[in-house]
């Protein structure tokens, strides 16, 4: 069977959740699918070594200035259709091959429309509903997203495949003091800090985190050397968050690092008091697993998919309750035994997720779609 995959997201210079998902899942599919041939579609030339290329795996680099998915990629698929076409994100071309599979990561724009720009919200709504309805199988990262697809868009639950992703490959605790010190100096974190890693955008509920940290600092519940580090690139509608940082009474203890490359993240996570994600909504939450893989205790919201991912390996809080978040942070700071217990549970939890298991479910969906009308060359 010839499987076509939109690999355009995987070549992003500054990869975040969706881009990492594309990269690691495609790699796992290529390794697992020895019985099939693959063609990967790129908008730009991928970096050397990103993917293998051999007699089973070919590339098509098709640059185009605008509307790449719905114009250039659609044209290529019409001229040379694969047996099955797979999109690791929700956007299927409007004109697409008859046998398609798409991953839908989340429907957060429906739960919290105020956290998205109007034009982005409209496009997400249209493209996600369209892709979920026309695809023969829909892959989701969590049961929370599966439920959303059924409840909001009326998608047949029988065609929705839950395939849990994993964290970035190669993440492990960094114990070398020189490496830890170098990363701390590079980003100005100091030696004692709470850490958020992710895009700076409203959905992440960062003003609540900033206010919770400020209440601890002002009340003397944490030491004067403790900082709050917000690591990630600026996303849409981030100005309100930046204003909250600027106006905070503990501005001098807030560190905004900007985008942190993957090679620095393990040390940044390993040195943290805790990784904190008070998000309003997540389709999965890859950084939770990356934090656990680096022996960082985790505090996260008790909504959407996050309890599925965290299990008993995190302190779960209501994202609407800033005082509960502050209390959780104070517990982490004051209780070494609690930190160690969360680290131990986190190590076990990480083992429940792997890209190979994710790829096995996705490949099974692709094979099922390819076989539905007798195709499978």
Sine and cosine of phi, psi and omega as CSV:
sin_phi,cos_phi,sin_psi,cos_psi,sin_omega,cos_omega
0.00,0.00,0.67,-0.74,0.08,-1.00
-0.99,-0.11,0.88,-0.47,-0.03,-1.00
-0.95,-0.31,0.86,-0.51,0.08,-1.00
-0.99,-0.11,0.67,-0.74,-0.03,-1.00
-0.73,-0.68,0.77,-0.64,0.16,-0.99
-0.96,0.29,0.97,-0.25,-0.04,-1.00
-0.97,-0.23,0.27,0.96,-0.13,-0.99
-0.90,0.43,-0.55,0.84,-0.04,-1.00
-0.94,0.33,-0.44,0.90,-0.14,-0.99
-0.95,0.32,-0.28,0.96,-0.07,-1.00
-0.99,-0.10,0.12,0.99,-0.01,-1.00
-0.84,0.54,0.66,-0.75,-0.02,-1.00
-0.92,0.39,-0.60,0.80,0.00,-1.00
-0.87,-0.49,1.00,0.07,-0.09,-1.00
-0.96,0.27,0.67,-0.74,0.18,-0.98
-0.85,-0.52,-0.45,-0.89,-0.17,-0.99
-0.81,0.58,-0.83,0.56,-0.07,-1.00
-0.91,0.42,-0.62,0.78,-0.01,-1.00
-0.93,0.37,-0.66,0.75,0.05,-1.00
-0.91,0.42,-0.63,0.78,0.06,-1.00
-0.84,0.54,-0.75,0.66,-0.01,-1.00
-0.87,0.50,-0.74,0.68,-0.06,-1.00
-0.87,0.49,-0.81,0.58,-0.13,-0.99
-0.96,0.29,-0.57,0.82,0.02,-1.00
-0.94,0.35,-0.68,0.73,0.01,-1.00
-0.88,0.47,-0.69,0.73,0.05,-1.00
-0.84,0.54,-0.69,0.73,-0.01,-1.00
-0.92,0.39,-0.61,0.79,0.04,-1.00
-0.90,0.43,-0.67,0.75,0.00,-1.00
-0.90,0.43,-0.60,0.80,0.00,-1.00
-0.96,0.28,-0.62,0.79,-0.08,-1.00
-0.98,0.20,-0.59,0.81,-0.15,-0.99
-1.00,0.05,0.82,0.57,-0.06,-1.00
-0.89,0.45,-0.38,0.92,-0.03,-1.00
-0.99,0.11,-0.03,1.00,-0.11,-0.99
-0.83,-0.56,0.25,-0.97,0.15,-0.99
-0.96,-0.29,0.51,-0.86,-0.04,-1.00
-0.78,-0.62,0.57,-0.82,0.19,-0.98
-0.79,-0.61,0.82,-0.57,-0.03,-1.00
-0.97,-0.23,0.75,-0.66,-0.02,-1.00
-0.97,-0.24,0.79,-0.61,-0.02,-1.00
-0.83,-0.56,0.51,-0.86,0.11,-0.99
-1.00,0.07,-0.43,0.90,0.02,-1.00
-0.61,-0.79,0.32,-0.95,-0.03,-1.00
-0.88,0.48,0.81,-0.58,0.00,-1.00
-0.96,0.29,0.46,-0.89,0.06,-1.00
-0.87,0.49,0.47,-0.88,0.02,-1.00
-0.85,0.52,0.75,-0.66,0.08,-1.00
1.00,0.08,0.01,1.00,-0.03,-1.00
-0.91,0.41,-0.71,0.71,0.05,-1.00
-0.71,-0.71,0.40,-0.91,0.11,-0.99
-0.95,0.30,0.39,-0.92,0.14,-0.99
-0.63,-0.78,0.87,-0.50,-0.06,-1.00
-0.47,-0.88,-0.35,-0.94,-0.05,-1.00
-0.95,0.32,-0.25,0.97,0.07,-1.00
-0.99,-0.15,-0.37,0.93,-0.13,-0.99
-0.83,-0.56,0.89,-0.45,0.06,-1.00
-0.88,-0.48,0.30,-0.95,-0.01,-1.00
-0.87,-0.50,0.49,-0.87,0.21,-0.98
-0.75,-0.66,0.94,-0.34,0.06,-1.00
-0.99,-0.10,0.91,-0.42,-0.11,-0.99
-0.77,-0.64,0.99,0.13,-0.01,-1.00
-0.89,0.46,0.53,-0.85,0.04,-1.00
-0.28,-0.96,0.69,-0.73,-0.15,-0.99
-0.95,0.32,-0.64,0.77,-0.06,-1.00
-0.58,-0.81,0.38,-0.92,0.02,-1.00
0.81,0.59,0.67,0.74,-0.07,-1.00
-0.85,0.52,-0.72,0.70,-0.07,-1.00
-0.91,0.41,-0.77,0.64,-0.15,-0.99
-1.00,0.09,-0.22,0.98,0.01,-1.00
-0.91,-0.41,-0.94,0.35,-0.14,-0.99
-0.94,0.34,-0.74,0.67,0.02,-1.00
-0.90,0.43,-0.66,0.75,0.03,-1.00
-0.86,0.51,-0.65,0.76,0.03,-1.00
-0.90,0.44,-0.70,0.72,0.01,-1.00
-0.89,0.46,-0.67,0.74,0.00,-1.00
-0.92,0.39,-0.55,0.84,0.04,-1.00
-0.94,0.35,-0.61,0.79,-0.01,-1.00
-0.96,0.28,-0.65,0.76,-0.08,-1.00
-0.70,-0.71,0.97,0.25,-0.09,-1.00
-0.95,0.30,0.71,-0.70,0.16,-0.99
-0.97,0.23,0.14,-0.99,0.06,-1.00
-0.92,0.39,-0.65,0.76,0.05,-1.00
-0.66,-0.75,0.64,-0.77,0.03,-1.00
-0.90,-0.43,0.71,-0.70,-0.05,-1.00
-0.81,-0.58,0.72,-0.70,0.07,-1.00
-0.89,-0.46,0.88,-0.47,-0.01,-1.00
-0.96,0.27,-0.05,1.00,0.16,-0.99
-0.80,-0.61,0.06,-1.00,-0.26,-0.96
-0.97,0.24,-0.16,0.99,-0.19,-0.98
-1.00,-0.04,0.99,-0.15,0.18,-0.98
-0.99,0.11,0.60,-0.80,0.11,-0.99
-0.85,0.52,0.58,-0.82,0.01,-1.00
-0.86,0.52,-0.66,0.76,0.13,-0.99
-0.98,-0.20,0.90,-0.44,-0.20,-0.98
-0.62,-0.78,0.31,-0.95,0.08,-1.00
-0.88,0.47,0.35,-0.94,-0.07,-1.00
-0.94,0.35,-0.40,0.92,-0.03,-1.00
-0.91,-0.42,0.93,-0.36,-0.11,-0.99
-0.69,-0.72,0.48,-0.88,0.14,-0.99
-0.73,-0.68,0.67,-0.74,0.01,-1.00
-0.70,-0.71,0.57,-0.82,0.16,-0.99
-1.00,-0.08,0.77,-0.64,0.14,-0.99
-0.94,-0.33,0.87,-0.49,-0.10,-1.00
-0.99,0.11,-0.65,0.76,0.01,-1.00
-0.20,-0.98,0.24,-0.97,0.08,-1.00
-0.85,-0.52,0.63,0.78,-0.04,-1.00
-0.87,0.49,-0.47,0.88,0.00,-1.00
-0.91,0.42,-0.36,0.93,0.06,-1.00
-1.00,0.10,-0.58,0.81,0.00,-1.00
-0.96,0.26,-0.60,0.80,-0.05,-1.00
-0.70,-0.71,0.95,0.32,-0.04,-1.00
-0.88,0.47,-0.46,0.89,-0.03,-1.00
-0.92,0.39,-0.26,0.96,-0.01,-1.00
-1.00,0.01,0.13,0.99,-0.03,-1.00
-0.74,-0.67,0.54,-0.84,0.12,-0.99
-0.92,0.39,0.49,-0.87,-0.11,-0.99
-0.85,0.52,-0.71,0.70,-0.05,-1.00
-0.93,0.38,-0.58,0.81,0.04,-1.00
-0.93,0.37,-0.64,0.77,0.01,-1.00
-0.89,0.46,-0.67,0.74,0.01,-1.00
-0.89,0.45,-0.71,0.71,-0.04,-1.00
-0.93,0.38,-0.65,0.76,0.05,-1.00
-0.87,0.49,-0.68,0.73,0.01,-1.00
-0.89,0.46,-0.76,0.65,-0.03,-1.00
-0.90,0.43,-0.78,0.62,-0.12,-0.99
-0.93,0.37,-0.60,0.80,-0.01,-1.00
-0.94,0.33,-0.72,0.69,0.03,-1.00
-0.89,0.46,-0.68,0.73,0.02,-1.00
-0.87,0.49,-0.78,0.63,-0.03,-1.00
-0.88,0.47,-0.67,0.74,-0.03,-1.00
-0.92,0.39,-0.52,0.85,-0.04,-1.00
-0.99,0.15,-0.60,0.80,-0.10,-1.00
-1.00,0.00,-0.38,0.93,0.01,-1.00
-0.94,0.35,0.57,-0.82,0.04,-1.00
-0.97,0.26,-0.47,0.88,0.14,-0.99
-0.69,-0.72,0.55,-0.84,0.07,-1.00
-0.85,-0.53,0.86,-0.52,0.04,-1.00
-1.00,-0.03,0.71,-0.71,0.05,-1.00
-0.78,-0.62,0.38,-0.92,-0.05,-1.00
-1.00,0.10,-0.26,0.97,-0.12,-0.99
-0.36,-0.93,0.29,-0.96,0.07,-1.00
-0.94,0.34,-0.44,0.90,0.06,-1.00
-0.88,0.47,-0.69,0.73,0.02,-1.00
-0.94,0.33,-0.60,0.80,0.08,-1.00
-0.84,0.54,-0.72,0.70,0.01,-1.00
-0.89,0.46,-0.65,0.76,0.02,-1.00
-0.88,0.47,-0.68,0.73,0.00,-1.00
-0.88,0.47,-0.65,0.76,0.01,-1.00
-0.94,0.35,-0.71,0.70,-0.09,-1.00
-0.95,0.30,-0.67,0.74,-0.12,-0.99
-1.00,0.02,-0.61,0.79,-0.12,-0.99
-0.90,-0.43,0.01,1.00,0.05,-1.00
0.92,0.40,0.49,0.87,-0.01,-1.00
-0.96,0.28,0.68,-0.74,0.04,-1.00
-0.87,0.49,0.88,-0.47,-0.03,-1.00
-0.87,0.48,-0.36,0.93,0.00,-1.00
-0.93,0.37,-0.35,0.94,0.01,-1.00
-0.98,-0.21,0.11,0.99,0.01,-1.00
-0.99,-0.13,0.82,-0.58,-0.05,-1.00
-0.94,-0.34,0.87,-0.48,0.07,-1.00
-1.00,0.05,0.90,-0.44,0.00,-1.00
-0.76,-0.65,0.98,-0.19,-0.05,-1.00
-0.93,0.38,0.77,-0.64,0.11,-0.99
-0.97,0.23,-0.17,-0.99,0.08,-1.00
-0.71,-0.71,-0.02,-1.00,0.04,-1.00
-0.99,0.14,0.00,-1.00,0.03,-1.00
-0.89,0.46,0.60,-0.80,-0.03,-1.00
-0.95,0.32,0.52,-0.86,0.08,-1.00
1.00,0.08,0.03,1.00,0.01,-1.00
-0.98,0.19,0.77,-0.63,0.00,-1.00
-0.40,-0.92,0.33,-0.94,0.00,-1.00
-0.86,0.51,0.69,-0.73,0.09,-1.00
-0.99,-0.17,0.88,-0.48,-0.04,-1.00
-0.93,-0.36,-0.22,0.98,0.00,-1.00
-0.93,0.37,0.87,-0.48,-0.10,-0.99
-0.90,0.44,-0.59,0.81,0.01,-1.00
-0.89,0.46,-0.67,0.75,0.02,-1.00
-0.92,0.40,-0.69,0.72,0.02,-1.00
-0.88,0.48,-0.70,0.72,-0.01,-1.00
-0.91,0.42,-0.61,0.79,-0.02,-1.00
-0.90,0.43,-0.67,0.75,0.01,-1.00
-0.93,0.36,-0.62,0.78,0.04,-1.00
-0.88,0.48,-0.68,0.74,0.04,-1.00
-0.91,0.41,-0.65,0.76,-0.05,-1.00
-0.87,0.49,-0.61,0.79,-0.09,-1.00
-0.94,-0.34,0.00,1.00,0.08,-1.00
0.92,0.39,0.58,0.82,-0.09,-1.00
-0.99,0.15,-0.36,0.93,-0.22,-0.98
0.96,0.27,-0.08,-1.00,-0.09,-1.00
-1.00,-0.07,-0.12,0.99,-0.08,-1.00
-0.65,-0.76,0.93,-0.38,-0.10,-0.99
-0.39,-0.92,0.54,-0.84,0.26,-0.96
-1.00,0.04,0.52,-0.85,-0.16,-0.99
-0.74,-0.67,0.74,-0.67,0.25,-0.97
-0.91,-0.41,0.71,-0.70,0.11,-0.99
-0.82,-0.57,0.82,-0.57,0.02,-1.00
0.36,-0.93,0.09,-1.00,0.03,-1.00
-0.91,0.41,0.60,-0.80,0.05,-1.00
-0.99,0.10,0.99,-0.15,-0.05,-1.00
-0.45,-0.89,0.34,-0.94,-0.12,-0.99
-0.85,0.52,-0.56,0.83,-0.06,-1.00
-0.86,0.50,-0.38,0.93,-0.06,-1.00
-0.99,0.14,-0.14,0.99,0.12,-0.99
0.89,0.46,0.63,0.78,-0.08,-1.00
-0.95,0.32,-0.53,0.85,0.08,-1.00
-0.84,0.55,-0.62,0.79,0.06,-1.00
-0.89,0.46,-0.65,0.76,0.04,-1.00
-0.90,0.43,-0.68,0.73,-0.01,-1.00
-0.90,0.44,-0.69,0.72,0.00,-1.00
-0.92,0.38,-0.60,0.80,0.04,-1.00
-0.90,0.44,-0.69,0.73,0.03,-1.00
-0.90,0.45,-0.68,0.74,0.00,-1.00
-0.88,0.48,-0.63,0.78,0.00,-1.00
-0.91,0.42,-0.59,0.81,0.05,-1.00
-0.93,0.37,-0.68,0.73,-0.02,-1.00
-0.91,0.40,-0.69,0.72,-0.03,-1.00
-0.93,0.36,-0.52,0.85,-0.03,-1.00
-1.00,0.07,-0.04,1.00,0.00,-1.00
0.96,0.28,0.32,0.95,-0.01,-1.00
-0.99,0.17,-0.22,0.97,0.10,-0.99
-0.74,-0.67,0.35,-0.94,-0.03,-1.00
-0.93,0.37,0.36,-0.93,-0.03,-1.00
-0.94,0.35,-0.21,0.98,0.00,-1.00
-1.00,0.00,-0.12,0.99,-0.08,-1.00
-0.98,0.20,0.70,-0.71,0.03,-1.00
-0.86,-0.51,0.28,-0.96,0.15,-0.99
-0.91,-0.40,0.86,-0.50,-0.05,-1.00
-0.96,-0.29,0.84,-0.54,0.06,-1.00
-0.95,-0.31,0.96,-0.28,-0.10,-0.99
-0.95,-0.31,0.88,-0.47,0.03,-1.00
0.37,-0.93,0.34,-0.94,0.00,-1.00
-0.99,0.17,0.39,-0.92,0.01,-1.00
-0.94,0.34,0.73,-0.68,0.04,-1.00
-0.94,-0.33,-0.22,-0.97,-0.03,-1.00
-0.93,0.37,0.49,-0.87,0.04,-1.00
0.80,0.60,0.60,0.80,-0.07,-1.00
-1.00,0.05,-0.12,0.99,-0.13,-0.99
-0.88,0.48,-0.62,0.78,0.02,-1.00
-0.88,0.47,-0.60,0.80,0.04,-1.00
-0.92,0.38,-0.69,0.73,0.02,-1.00
-0.90,0.44,-0.58,0.82,0.06,-1.00
-0.91,0.41,-0.63,0.78,0.04,-1.00
-0.89,0.46,-0.65,0.76,0.06,-1.00
-0.88,0.47,-0.74,0.68,-0.07,-1.00
-0.89,0.45,-0.59,0.81,-0.06,-1.00
-1.00,0.04,-0.14,0.99,-0.10,-0.99
-0.89,0.45,0.60,-0.80,0.04,-1.00
-0.93,0.36,-0.25,0.97,0.01,-1.00
-0.88,-0.47,0.59,0.81,-0.05,-1.00
-0.80,0.60,-0.59,0.81,-0.06,-1.00
-0.95,0.33,-0.15,0.99,0.03,-1.00
-0.94,-0.35,0.15,0.99,0.07,-1.00
-0.97,-0.24,0.77,-0.64,-0.05,-1.00
-0.87,-0.50,0.86,-0.50,0.12,-0.99
-0.96,-0.28,0.91,-0.40,-0.11,-0.99
-1.00,0.02,-0.33,0.94,-0.24,-0.97
0.97,0.25,-0.17,-0.98,-0.03,-1.00
-0.89,0.46,0.73,-0.68,0.04,-1.00
-0.94,-0.33,0.85,-0.52,-0.02,-1.00
-0.91,0.41,0.42,-0.91,-0.08,-1.00
-0.83,0.56,-0.53,0.85,-0.06,-1.00
-0.93,0.36,-0.34,0.94,0.01,-1.00
-0.99,-0.11,-0.29,0.96,-0.11,-0.99
-0.90,0.43,-0.67,0.74,0.00,-1.00
-0.84,0.54,-0.67,0.74,0.02,-1.00
-0.93,0.36,-0.63,0.77,0.01,-1.00
-0.89,0.46,-0.68,0.74,0.03,-1.00
-0.94,0.35,-0.67,0.74,-0.05,-1.00
-0.89,0.45,-0.49,0.87,-0.04,-1.00
-1.00,0.03,-0.03,1.00,-0.12,-0.99
-1.00,0.10,0.52,-0.85,0.19,-0.98
-0.87,0.49,-0.67,0.74,0.03,-1.00
-0.26,-0.97,0.45,-0.89,0.19,-0.98
-1.00,-0.07,0.76,-0.65,-0.11,-0.99
-0.85,-0.53,0.82,-0.58,0.02,-1.00
-0.74,-0.67,1.00,-0.04,-0.04,-1.00
-1.00,-0.02,0.53,0.85,-0.18,-0.98
-0.85,0.52,0.54,-0.84,0.11,-0.99
-0.95,0.32,-0.50,0.86,-0.10,-1.00
-0.28,-0.96,0.69,-0.73,0.10,-0.99
-0.63,-0.78,0.67,-0.74,0.10,-0.99
-0.95,0.30,-0.47,0.88,0.08,-1.00
-0.47,-0.88,-0.93,0.36,-0.02,-1.00
0.97,-0.24,0.88,0.48,0.01,-1.00
-0.81,0.58,-0.62,0.78,-0.03,-1.00
-0.87,0.49,-0.42,0.91,0.06,-1.00
-0.86,0.51,-0.73,0.68,-0.02,-1.00
-0.93,0.36,-0.58,0.81,0.04,-1.00
-0.91,0.42,-0.63,0.77,0.06,-1.00
-0.90,0.43,-0.73,0.68,0.02,-1.00
-0.88,0.48,-0.62,0.79,0.01,-1.00
-0.90,0.44,-0.40,0.92,0.00,-1.00
-0.98,-0.20,0.29,0.96,0.03,-1.00
0.88,0.47,0.55,0.83,0.11,-0.99
-0.99,-0.11,0.81,-0.59,0.14,-0.99
-0.86,0.51,0.47,-0.88,-0.10,-1.00
-0.83,-0.56,0.70,-0.71,0.22,-0.98
-0.87,-0.49,0.77,-0.63,0.00,-1.00
-0.51,-0.86,0.18,-0.98,0.00,-1.00
-0.93,0.37,0.37,-0.93,0.01,-1.00
-0.98,-0.21,0.48,0.88,-0.07,-1.00
-0.87,-0.50,0.22,-0.98,0.05,-1.00
0.78,0.63,-0.75,-0.66,-0.11,-0.99
-1.00,0.09,-0.18,0.98,-0.20,-0.98
-0.87,0.49,-0.65,0.76,0.08,-1.00
-0.89,0.47,-0.53,0.85,0.06,-1.00
-0.88,0.48,-0.67,0.74,-0.06,-1.00
-0.97,0.23,-0.72,0.70,-0.13,-0.99
-0.96,0.27,-0.56,0.83,-0.09,-1.00
0.85,0.53,-0.74,-0.68,0.01,-1.00
-0.99,-0.14,0.27,0.96,-0.11,-0.99
-0.99,-0.16,0.32,0.95,0.01,-1.00
-0.51,-0.86,0.35,-0.94,0.21,-0.98
-1.00,0.05,0.87,-0.50,-0.04,-1.00
-0.99,-0.14,0.72,-0.70,-0.02,-1.00
-0.74,-0.67,0.42,-0.91,0.12,-0.99
-0.96,0.27,0.87,-0.50,-0.06,-1.00
-0.90,0.43,-0.25,0.97,0.05,-1.00
-0.99,0.13,-0.21,0.98,-0.15,-0.99
-0.95,-0.30,1.00,-0.04,-0.01,-1.00
-0.89,0.46,-0.55,0.83,-0.01,-1.00
-0.94,0.35,-0.58,0.82,0.05,-1.00
-0.91,0.41,-0.62,0.78,0.05,-1.00
-0.90,0.43,-0.70,0.71,0.02,-1.00
-0.87,0.48,-0.66,0.75,0.00,-1.00
-0.90,0.44,-0.64,0.76,0.02,-1.00
-0.90,0.44,-0.67,0.74,0.02,-1.00
-0.90,0.43,-0.64,0.77,0.03,-1.00
-0.90,0.43,-0.65,0.76,0.04,-1.00
-0.88,0.48,-0.70,0.71,0.02,-1.00
-0.87,0.49,-0.69,0.72,-0.05,-1.00
-0.91,0.42,-0.64,0.77,-0.16,-0.99
-1.00,-0.04,-0.26,0.97,-0.18,-0.98
-0.85,-0.53,1.00,-0.03,0.02,-1.00
-0.86,0.52,-0.56,0.83,-0.01,-1.00
-0.91,0.42,-0.64,0.77,0.05,-1.00
-0.90,0.43,-0.68,0.73,0.03,-1.00
-0.85,0.52,-0.71,0.70,-0.03,-1.00
-0.91,0.41,-0.61,0.79,0.03,-1.00
-0.90,0.44,-0.67,0.74,0.02,-1.00
-0.92,0.39,-0.61,0.79,0.05,-1.00
-0.89,0.46,-0.70,0.71,0.00,-1.00
-0.89,0.46,-0.72,0.69,0.03,-1.00
-0.91,0.42,-0.59,0.81,0.01,-1.00
-0.89,0.45,-0.65,0.76,0.05,-1.00
-0.86,0.51,-0.68,0.73,0.02,-1.00
-0.92,0.39,-0.63,0.78,-0.06,-1.00
-0.91,0.41,-0.64,0.77,-0.01,-1.00
-0.84,0.54,-0.58,0.81,-0.02,-1.00
-0.91,0.41,-0.25,0.97,0.00,-1.00
-0.98,0.19,-0.13,0.99,-0.07,-1.00
-0.82,-0.58,0.67,-0.74,0.08,-1.00
-0.46,-0.89,0.51,-0.86,0.04,-1.00
-0.92,0.39,-0.51,0.86,0.02,-1.00
-0.91,0.42,-0.72,0.70,0.03,-1.00
-0.90,0.44,-0.62,0.78,0.07,-1.00
-0.87,0.49,-0.73,0.68,-0.03,-1.00
-0.90,0.43,-0.56,0.83,0.03,-1.00
-0.86,0.50,-0.67,0.74,0.00,-1.00
-0.94,0.33,-0.64,0.77,0.01,-1.00
-0.92,0.40,-0.69,0.72,0.01,-1.00
-0.89,0.46,-0.64,0.77,0.05,-1.00
-0.87,0.49,-0.63,0.78,0.05,-1.00
-0.91,0.41,-0.67,0.74,0.02,-1.00
-0.90,0.44,-0.68,0.73,0.01,-1.00
-0.91,0.42,-0.63,0.77,0.01,-1.00
-0.90,0.43,-0.68,0.73,0.02,-1.00
-0.91,0.41,-0.66,0.75,0.01,-1.00
-0.90,0.44,-0.47,0.88,-0.04,-1.00
-1.00,-0.01,-0.14,0.99,-0.14,-0.99
-0.90,0.44,-0.52,0.85,0.00,-1.00
-0.86,-0.51,0.42,0.91,0.11,-0.99
1.00,-0.02,-0.01,1.00,0.02,-1.00
-0.99,0.15,0.35,-0.94,0.01,-1.00
0.44,-0.90,0.54,0.84,-0.04,-1.00
-0.93,0.36,0.00,0.00,0.00,0.00
